[in-house]
């Protein structure tokens, strides 16, 4: 798997903004990726040193459109902790 296809998009929410202050960044990742691949992708793409990674499988939520019921897609989220004092400049607005 190519490293540029592992990270799909950053997760931008209130909780992820608070985690960023602690040096933790959340990404939506490819469902086939594992922790070591995610950490290597972050290291290569943003030139930082990840310390740890937590992977979470986010289940789809039930939705309803008029008379049809359904469910949104499930996806995989990774929370990457960086070395103390490091930050990803794209997120910090620089």
Number of C-alpha atoms within 10 A of each C-alpha: 9 8 16 11 12 21 20 12 13 15 17 13 10 8 10 17 15 12 15 18 11 14 17 22 24 23 21 20 23 18 12 9 17 15 15 10 16 25 23 16 19 22 15 13 12 12 13 17 17 20 12 15 19 14 18 13 11 12 12 12 10 10 11 10 7 6 5 7 9 11 11 11 10 11 14 16 21 25 22 21 22 23 13 11 7 13 21 18 10 8 12 9 6 6
